[in-house]
Amino acid sequence: MKTLVIAEKPSVAQDIVRALTPVAGKFDKHDDHFENDKYVVTSAVGHLVEIAAPEEFDVKRGKWSFAHLPVLPPYFELKPIDKTKSRLSAVVRLVKRKDVTRLINACDAGREGELIFRLIEQYAGGLKNGSYQTLGKPVQRLWLQSMTPAAIRDGFEHLRTNEQMLGLADAARSRSEADWMVGINGTRAMTAFNSRDGGFFLTTVGRVQTPTLSIVVEREEKIRAHRSRDYWEIHAAFQAEAGEYSGKWFDPNFKKPTGDDADAELRADRVWSQQEAQAIADAARGKPATVKEESKPTTQASGLLYDLTSLQREANGRFGFSAKTTLQLAQSLYERHKALTYPRTDSRALPEDYLPTVKETFQMLASSGMKHLAPHAQTALNNNYIRPSKRVFDNSKVSDHFAIIPTLQAPSGLSDAEQKLYDLVVRRFLAVFFPSAEFTVTTRISSVLNHHFKTEGKVLVKPGWMAVYGKEAAEDVTDAKEGDKGQNLVPVREGETVRTESVEPKGLKTKPPARYSEATLLGAMEGAGKLVDDDELREAMQEKGLGTPATRAAIIEGLLTEKYMLREGREIIPTAKAFQLMTLLRGLQVEELSKAELTGEWEYKLSQMEQGKLSRAAFMGEIAAMTERMVKKAKEYDRDTIPGNYATLSTPCPNCGGVVKENYRRYTCTGANGSSEGCGFSFGKSPAGRTFEPEEAEQLLRDKKIGPLDGFRSKAGWPFVAEIVIKFNEEEKNWKLEFDFGDDKKGEESGELVDFSGSESLGKCPKCGGAVHEHGSNYVCEKSVPTLAQPTPTCDFKSGKIILQQPVAREQMSKLLETGKTDLLDKFVSMRTRRAFKAFLAWDKEAGKVNFEFAPSKFPPRKTAAGAPTRAAPAKKAAAKTAPAKKAPAAKKVAAAKTPKAPRKTTAASGKQPSAALAAVIGEGAMSRPEVVKKLWDYIKANNLQDTADKRRVNADAKLRPVFGKDQVTMFEIAGIVGQHLS
C-alpha cells in the first residue's frame, strides 16, 4: 500500500523526492509523478479546479436581469480549469489508484494551498445528489515553511492530522465561494441597473477590485477639488570663511496642525504673503548671521528582501515595468531559467535553517561570470557578512513562501528585461547582508536678527551596502538641493559670524496630491488595512491588505481592461465609468462594496473560522444576506437619477441654445436658465456600455461627431468600434445620437465619391497594387470605394484601424503593406475568452485578407517516451528554426518543416446541417458555424439588404423571411438565429 503526496508545484514535488530518497529509497520518474515502494509524489500546477454554480442556477450573459437575481446556489459544482485539464486528470487518476491508501496534502502552507488540495480531493470523489463524496482515504498535512531537505524530512515526521486542518479548509472554501457570490451578484445587479434603458452596460464589481478602484477615484477627487494657493519660500546664500552655503527660512515655533479640519498645506518653511516674504528678505539681506550646528553620525540599513509587491513597486519606479510585466518576468526567471525562487510571495524573510543555502548561493554568485555582481559576493564571503539575523532569517515572518532570492543556478540567455529584474533581486539579496551605510548628518541654523535659516547636510562616510549599487546609490543619497538634506557643507568655525550675501523670496504654488503610479497603487493596496478605523478589522488586515501579491497585478490589469482606469505614462487615471460606479454605489447605499472594511471584516471572520470560533454555515449565511440586500437595493431603486457631482457642458444645446447638464444617465438640456425641463434634447452618457468622458461629450456636442471610439459592447456583450454622430431627426424635430459604423459602401449606395487627393498613401494594396488610404474606421484600397477616377469599385481590400480592441497605427499598416506583417502587437482581446493576447497582423495571400500570425513558443516542444515532439511547432517560422534532432538527417527535418499543413476540412461529422429554409439561402451541405455566418452575410451584402437608414438592421427578402421569422432583424440577432437553423 502506498501514500500519495500532492504538492502545489512541480518544483516542490522534485524537492520532496530529493529529500525523501535517502530515507525512503530511490524514486522512478514517470510522465506525471515519481514513485518508489512507499510513496507516489505528484503535483498540481496551482489551481486545477474552480467553483461554479450548477447549470440550472447559472445565469447566461444575455439574461442578466433582476428577474434572475440574486444567484444563491444551494451548492457549488467543481469544474476543471481548461488549460490544466490534463494535469487534473493525471492527479485524479493517481488519487483513485487502489494501491494508494493515504493522501498527504503537501500544497503550500496557507489558505490557498489548502483550497487547491481540498478541491482536487472533492472533485475526485465525485458529485452525487448535490454533494461531493469522500474517497474514504485518510488525509494528513505536510506543513513546510522551508524547502531544505532536512526541513522536508522533519515535516514528514510531524505531519498534521486532517482534523487539525478542517478550520483552515472551511475558511479557504468560504472565502472562495463568498468572492463568487458577491462578485457575480454585484456585477449582474449593477449591470442590470445600468442597462435598464436598453443596451448592455457591463458594470463589474468585486470585493478587491472595487475598493482598489475607490482608492484611485478618491485621489482623483482630491486632485479635482484642489485649489492652488500661492506661497513663498525664502532662500538665502551665506558667506563663511571657508566658502558659501545656502539655507532656507523657517519658523522654529511652527507646530503641525491636527484634527479633521487641519490645513495639510501649512509648513514651517512657507510664507503665505508676498509682502511678508519680501520684508523678511529685505531685513536679512547683507546682515551678519550667527551659526549654530549639530552633527551626529547615523546609519541606514539596506531594504529588506523582496516579496512580490515590493519587487513590483521597485521595478515600476526604476524601469517603468507594469505590475503584470514584473510578475511575468519573475515567473519566467523562476519557471524557465530556474534563476529565482517562487515569486508569488508576501514574505520578506527566509526560514531560520536557510543560512547554509544562502552561503552556497553567495559562492555561486562569486564564481559566476557576472562581473558586476561577483566581486560583491566575494567581498561578503571574505568578510564573513553572511551571519544569522532576525532581520533576514525569521520563521515567524515566513508565510506560504519565503522572500524572492536567487537560486543556486546562474542564468544565461536572459532578455534585457529579465536581466534587469534578476540584477535587482540579486543586488538586494547581496545588500541585505552587507553592513549599514554610515553618514554624518549636520543641521545648521543661521540666525539673522529674528529670522532663522536651516541648512542640512548628509555626507556618506562608509558606503556599506550601497557599494553593491555603486553610482546609483550615491545619487539617491546625495540628491543635493538648495537648503535640503544631501549637500556637502563647507565648515564653519565655532563662534564664526557669517555674512548674508543674498536673500530672495521664491514664489510657488501648492500642488494637488500626485496621481497613483502602479508602484504607489500597489503600496496603497498592501497598506489598505491602515485606513480601517475598527481596531479588530484593522488587526485582521494588518498583513493582508487588498488582494494578495499574486493577484494585485491581475486586479490592476482587470480595471484597465474594463476601462475603469487608463495609463498615461506612469500615471493611473480613473475614467468617467469609474466615477459613475462610485456614484452608483453611494446612491444605492451599498458603499461597503467600495470599502477596504469589507475585506477586513472577512479576514477577521475567516480567522475566527480557522480557530474554530465561527462556523462555515454562519459565515456563508451572512454573505447570502449581504448579497440579497445588495440586489434588493439596486432592484427597488425608483428615482430617475442618482445624486452626484455632475458636470455642466460649455457648448449650448444644438436645438434651443440652452444649458446642457450631466445627470447619472444622460446629458440633457436644462433650458436657458439651466434649471428647467429644457427642450427635450438629451443623449445617453453610456451608449452601448461605453461611458463618455466629459471632454468627449463636449467634443461630440461641439463637432456633432466623435470617433472612431472603441470599448462599445453589443447587447450580447461583444465589443465593437464605431463613430458617434448627432443628427437632426425630422420626425421628432430634435437632435439624436446615432452610431456610424464607417461602412465604406455607403458612398457607393448614395453615389457620393471619395476624395483621396489630400490623403497620404500608406503603401500598395496587396491585392491589386492600388494605393491604400485611411477611410472612416478602416484602411482601404483606393479601388475599393467609388472615386472620381473609378466610380465603380474593383477591389475589396479593407482592414480595421482597431481590431479586437487593438489600435493599428498607420506605421504598423505601412509595415504590413511593405513587409507582409506588423510588429508583435500586444493588446488584442479575444471575443471568446475576453483575455488579452499578442500576435502579428500578416497578409494571408491564400485567404486574401489580413490574418493573425502568432509568435513561436519560447519553450521547446515536450518529448514523448520515444523522443518525438508531442505537438507541432506553433508557426511556420518556428518550425524552420527548430534545430534538427541528432538521430535524423537534417535534410528530412527541413523538408518536413516546410511542408504546409493541409487545411482542416468540414465534414458531415464535424460540420452542421442547415435547415431547409437556411439552405435555400446559403446552399446545401455540412459546414461550420463561421462558414454559415459568412455566407449569410455575403448574401445580405450582395443583395443590399442592410437598411439604408440604419446599417445595424437587415431587411428580409423572400428567401430570408422564413429564416428570420420577421421582416427585419438587427445585426446582433443574426448569430442567435443561425444557431436555431443548424443541427
C-alpha positions, 0 to 999 in steps of 0.5 A: 500500500502506498501514500500519495503526496500532492504538492502545489508545484512541480518544483516542490514535488522534485524537492520532496523526492530529493529529500525523501530518497535517502530515507525512503529509497530511490524514486522512478520518474514517470510522465506525471509523478515519481514513485518508489515502494512507499510513496507516489509524489505528484503535483498540481500546477496551482489551481486545477479546479474552480467553483461554479454554480450548477447549470440550472442556477447559472445565469447566461450573459444575455439574461442578466436581469433582476428577474434572475437575481440574486444567484444563491446556489444551494451548492457549488459544482467543481469544474476543471480549469481548461488549460490544466485539464490534463494535469487534473486528470493525471492527479485524479487518476493517481488519487483513485489508484487502489494501491494508494491508501493515504493522501498527504496534502503537501500544497503550500502552507496557507489558505490557498494551498489548502483550497487547491488540495481540498478541491482536487480531493472533492472533485475526485470523489465525485458529485452525487445528489448535490454533494461531493463524496469522500474517497474514504482515504485518510488525509494528513498535512505536510506543513513546510515553511522551508524547502531544505531537505532536512526541513522536508524530512522533519515535516514528514515526521510531524505531519498534521492530522486532517482534523487539525486542518478542517478550520483552515479548509472551511475558511479557504472554501468560504472565502472562495465561494463568498468572492463568487457570490458577491462578485457575480451578484454585484456585477449582474445587479449593477449591470442590470441597473445600468442597462435598464434603458436598453443596451448592455452596460457591463458594470463589474464589481468585486470585493478587491477590485472595487475598493482598489478602484475607490482608492484611485477615484478618491485621489482623483477627487482630491486632485479635482477639488484642489485649489492652488494657493500661492506661497513663498519660500525664502532662500538665502546664500551665506558667506563663511570663511571657508566658502558659501552655503545656502539655507532656507527660512523657517519658523522654529515655533511652527507646530503641525496642525491636527484634527479633521479640519487641519490645513495639510498645506501649512509648513514651517518653511512657507510664507503665505504673503508676498509682502511678508516674504519680501520684508523678511528678505529685505531685513536679512539681506547683507546682515551678519548671521550667527551659526549654530550646528549639530552633527551626529553620525547615523546609519541606514540599513539596506531594504529588506528582501523582496516579496512580490509587491515590493519587487513590483513597486521597485521595478515600476519606479526604476524601469517603468515595468507594469505590475503584470510585466514584473510578475511575468518576468519573475515567473519566467526567471523562476519557471524557465531559467530556474534563476529565482525562487517562487515569486508569488510571495508576501514574505520578506524573510527566509526560514531560520535553517536557510543560512547554509543555502544562502552561503552556497548561493553567495559562492555561486554568485562569486564564481559566476561570470557576472562581473558586476555582481561577483566581486560583491559576493566575494567581498561578503564571503571574505568578510564573513557578512553572511551571519544569522539575523532576525532581520533576514532569517525569521520563521515567524515572518515566513508565510506560504513562501519565503522572500524572492532570492536567487537560486543556486543556478546562474542564468544565461540567455536572459532578455534585457528585461529579465536581466534587469529584474534578476540584477535587482533581486540579486543586488538586494539579496547581496545588500541585505547582508552587507553592513549599514551605510554610515553618514554624518548628518549636520543641521545648521541654523543661521540666525539673522536678527529674528529670522532663522535659516536651516541648512542640512547636510548628509555626507556618506562616510562608509558606503556599506551596502550601497557599494553593491549599487555603486553610482546609483546609490550615491545619487539617491543619497546625495540628491543635493538641493538648495537648503535640503538634506544631501549637500556637502557643507563647507565648515564653519568655525565655532563662534564664526559670524557669517555674512548674508550675501543674498536673500530672495523670496521664491514664489510657488504654488501648492500642488494637488496630491500626485496621481497613483503610479502602479508602484504607489497603487500597489503600496496603497493596496498592501497598506489598505488595512491602515485606513480601517478605523475598527481596531479588530478589522484593522488587526485582521488586515494588518498583513493582508491588505487588498488582494494578495501579491499574486493577484494585485497585478491581475486586479490592476490589469482587470480595471484597465481592461474594463476601462475603469482606469487608463495609463498615461505614462506612469500615471493611473487615471480613473475614467468617467465609468469609474466615477459613475460606479462610485456614484452608483454605489453611494446612491444605492447605499451599498458603499461597503462594496467600495470599502477596504472594511469589507475585506477586513471584516472577512479576514477577521471572520475567516480567522475566527473560522480557522480557530474554530470560533465561527462556523462555515454555515454562519459565515456563508449565511451572512454573505447570502444576506449581504448579497440579497440586500445588495440586489434588493437595493439596486432592484427597488431603486425608483428615482430617475437619477442618482445624486452626484457631482455632475458636470455642466457642458460649455457648448449650448444645446444644438436645438434651443441654445440652452444649458446642457447638464450631466445627470447619472444617465444622460446629458440633457438640456436644462433650458436657458436658465439651466434649471428647467425641463429644457427642450427635450434634447438629451443623449445617453452618457453610456451608449452601448456600455461605453461611458463618455468622458466629459471632454468627449461629450463636449467634443461630440456636442461641439463637432456633432461627431466623435470617433472612431471610439472603441470599448462599445459592447453589443447587447450580447456583450461583444465589443465593437468600434464605431463613430458617434454622430448627432443628427437632426431627426425630422420626425421628432424635430430634435437632435439624436445620437446615432452610431456610424459604423464607417461602412465604406459602401455607403458612398457607393449606395448614395453615389457620393465619391471619395476624395483621396487627393489630400490623403497620404498613401500608406503603401500598395494594396496587396491585392491589386497594387492600388494605393491604400488610404485611411477611410472612416474606421478602416484602411482601404484600397483606393479601388475599393470605394467609388472615386472620381477616377473609378466610380465603380469599385474593383477591389475589396481590400479593407482592414480595421484601424482597431481590431479586437480592441487593438489600435493599428497605427498607420506605421504598423499598416505601412509595415504590413503593406511593405513587409507582409506583417506588423510588429508583435502587437500586444493588446488584442482581446479575444471575443471568446475568452475576453483575455488579452493576447499578442500576435502579428497582423500578416497578409494571408495571400491564400485567404486574401485578407489580413490574418493573425500570425502568432509568435513561436513558443519560447519553450521547446516542444515536450518529448514523448517516451520515444523522443518525438515532439508531442505537438507541432511547432506553433508557426511556420517560422518556428518550425524552420528554426527548430534545430534538427534532432541528432538521430535524423538527417537534417535534410528530412527535418527541413523538408518536413518543416516546410511542408504546409499543413493541409487545411482542416476540412468540414465534414458531415461529422464535424460540420452542421446541417442547415435547415431547409429554409437556411439552405435555400439561402446559403446552399446545401451541405455540412459546414461550420458555424463561421462558414454559415455566418459568412455566407449569410452575410455575403448574401445580405451584402450582395443583395443590399439588404442592410437598411439604408437608414440604419446599417445595424438592421437587415431587411428580409427578402423572400428567401430570408423571411422564413429564416428570420421569422420577421421582416427585419432583424438587427445585426446582433440577432443574426448569430442567435438565429443561425444557431436555431437553423443548424443541427 
